[in-house]
Amino acid sequence: MPGLVTNYQKQATVTKLKKAYNILTNAVLLAQSEHGDTNKWITVNAEDFKGQNQQVADILKPHLRIVKDCAFDGGCWKDGDIYRIDGVSYGQNYAEPNNWYTFILQDGMTMLLANNNVKGSIQVTVDVDGFAGANTFGKDVFLFGIADNKIMPLGYDDEEILLTYCSKTGEGSLCAAKIMRDGWKIKDDYPW
């Protein structure tokens, strides 16, 4: 019976993750048709993280079904620490006000936009089950990056980094890339 529950949880995670990826892909494509090259979306000073996140939010929001927009004020993320897949706390609470831009989608997913410290690149953190889940990278929290006119799971193009971060001793932050590279499956070598 525990195996059935685990398999169900894995499949539910994959389904939600794929949905998040599709939602973000469509939003990026629609935003590109209006605003052009994603590498030119950020025009404010490189040190103005909040301004950069605001710019990207303003570009993407019209193409997302947002039910609550918390901007930088907090409240759009499950309260409590974010955990690594190995169970260690990051010591960060995304529910608190910060330079991150947060919102909740119609289906309950929560999203956070944060500068990725690379010019023209923005990181999107997604909690696929919103306030219901474990707040754990690789289980319900996943990272994507918008750059070069596309959105992809962070780490997708670098297998060495991917294997380091999405492992039983890793933090789990790049596990969306592993799931996608494995054909939208959580295989036996996944650090569940």
Beta strands, then each sheet from edge to edge (+ up, - down):
strand 1: 66-71
strand 2: 101-105
strand 3: 110-115
strand 4: 122-127
strand 5: 141-147
strand 6: 150-153
sheet 1: 1+ 2- 3+ 4- 5+ 6-
end
